[in-house]
Amino acid sequence: MSNFQKIESVLQDYFDALYYCDLKKFSKVFHSDAVYATADEPSLLVRNMNEYFSVIEARESPASRKEQRKDYIESVELAGDNTAFARVRCSIANRDFVDFLTLVRTENSWKIIAKIFHFTEK
């Protein structure tokens, strides 16, 4: 499997994790030291993974609300054998998201090390 295919698989697991609020999948796709951030809140919002996972754990999943899935990969750029950048889109509840995901390969496994995102209200 090529690096691109491996990254694409991680991104599909990321979409599944969001849709089902599946903490096991989140743990699988995010590096434990990953950063979560957005400038679209009243002040800059930055979370570590424990903080982000707590939010996900408390969230009602889009799957439980039977929301139609709207998630797709816009682009993936490789910067060598161990670093990549993905631009993805998804919708959750009344928000549309553009996520900028930076991935790193460690121990032959790709993980998201940073999630920086923008959202708009529907």
C-alpha positions as semicolon CSV with decimal commas, in nm:
position;residue;x (nm);y (nm);z (nm)
1;M;0,000;0,000;0,000
2;S;0,140;0,342;-0,094
3;N;0,175;0,630;0,155
4;F;-0,111;0,807;-0,020
5;Q;-0,337;0,504;0,024
6;K;-0,238;0,472;0,391
7;I;-0,316;0,840;0,450
8;E;-0,647;0,807;0,267
9;S;-0,734;0,516;0,498
10;V;-0,651;0,727;0,806
11;L;-0,872;1,006;0,672
12;Q;-1,164;0,768;0,615
13;D;-1,123;0,645;0,973
14;Y;-1,118;1,012;1,082
15;F;-1,451;1,073;0,906
16;D;-1,597;0,759;1,067
17;A;-1,472;0,872;1,409
18;L;-1,646;1,208;1,364
19;Y;-1,969;1,058;1,234
20;Y;-1,998;0,796;1,509
21;C;-1,815;0,989;1,787
22;D;-1,599;0,679;1,816
23;L;-1,318;0,742;2,065
24;K;-1,134;0,422;1,968
25;K;-1,110;0,547;1,609
26;F;-1,009;0,893;1,729
27;S;-0,728;0,733;1,931
28;K;-0,627;0,536;1,624
29;V;-0,601;0,838;1,391
30;F;-0,469;1,111;1,623
31;H;-0,119;1,122;1,765
32;S;-0,140;1,151;2,145
33;D;0,040;1,489;2,128
34;A;-0,183;1,630;1,853
35;V;-0,317;1,986;1,861
36;Y;-0,676;2,091;1,785
37;A;-0,736;2,456;1,704
38;T;-0,971;2,707;1,543
39;A;-0,978;3,085;1,520
40;D;-1,354;3,084;1,449
41;E;-1,456;3,098;1,815
42;P;-1,477;3,436;1,993
43;S;-1,113;3,385;2,092
44;L;-0,856;3,141;1,960
45;L;-0,949;2,789;2,074
46;V;-0,665;2,540;2,123
47;R;-0,711;2,199;2,281
48;N;-0,494;1,898;2,353
49;M;-0,624;1,550;2,278
50;N;-0,760;1,482;2,627
51;E;-0,967;1,801;2,606
52;Y;-1,085;1,724;2,253
53;F;-1,175;1,362;2,338
54;S;-1,385;1,486;2,632
55;V;-1,584;1,705;2,392
56;I;-1,635;1,412;2,154
57;E;-1,737;1,181;2,438
58;A;-2,013;1,424;2,542
59;R;-2,133;1,489;2,187
60;E;-2,442;1,329;2,036
61;S;-2,316;1,156;1,725
62;P;-2,436;1,255;1,379
63;A;-2,507;0,884;1,323
64;S;-2,748;0,876;1,618
65;R;-2,932;1,173;1,464
66;K;-2,934;0,993;1,129
67;E;-2,762;1,288;0,960
68;Q;-2,664;1,237;0,601
69;R;-2,287;1,199;0,576
70;K;-2,108;1,478;0,397
71;D;-1,735;1,423;0,419
72;Y;-1,465;1,413;0,157
73;I;-1,097;1,460;0,094
74;E;-1,015;1,768;-0,113
75;S;-0,639;1,717;-0,131
76;V;-0,339;1,539;0,015
77;E;0,017;1,663;-0,022
78;L;0,320;1,459;0,075
79;A;0,632;1,636;0,198
80;G;0,871;1,344;0,195
81;D;0,818;1,002;0,343
82;N;0,703;1,108;0,690
83;T;0,499;1,428;0,663
84;A;0,173;1,506;0,485
85;F;-0,098;1,770;0,473
86;A;-0,465;1,702;0,399
87;R;-0,750;1,940;0,334
88;V;-1,085;1,777;0,407
89;R;-1,447;1,887;0,438
90;C;-1,733;1,758;0,648
91;S;-2,066;1,868;0,791
92;I;-2,184;1,809;1,145
93;A;-2,520;1,935;1,269
94;N;-2,558;2,295;1,152
95;R;-2,192;2,353;1,065
96;D;-1,978;2,296;0,758
97;F;-1,610;2,240;0,832
98;V;-1,286;2,275;0,639
99;D;-1,014;2,086;0,826
100;F;-0,643;2,129;0,764
101;L;-0,485;1,809;0,893
102;T;-0,111;1,764;0,926
103;L;-0,003;1,402;0,945
104;V;0,322;1,240;1,048
105;R;0,444;0,887;1,002
106;T;0,599;0,732;1,308
107;E;0,676;0,363;1,352
108;N;0,534;0,308;1,001
109;S;0,192;0,443;1,101
110;W;0,033;0,769;0,986
111;K;-0,128;0,987;1,255
112;I;-0,285;1,332;1,261
113;I;-0,056;1,561;1,461
114;A;-0,254;1,885;1,406
115;K;-0,614;1,966;1,324
116;I;-0,671;2,332;1,239
117;F;-1,020;2,406;1,114
118;H;-1,265;2,666;0,994
119;F;-1,642;2,637;1,018
120;T;-1,944;2,818;0,886
121;E;-2,299;2,797;1,012
122;K;-2,550;2,653;0,766
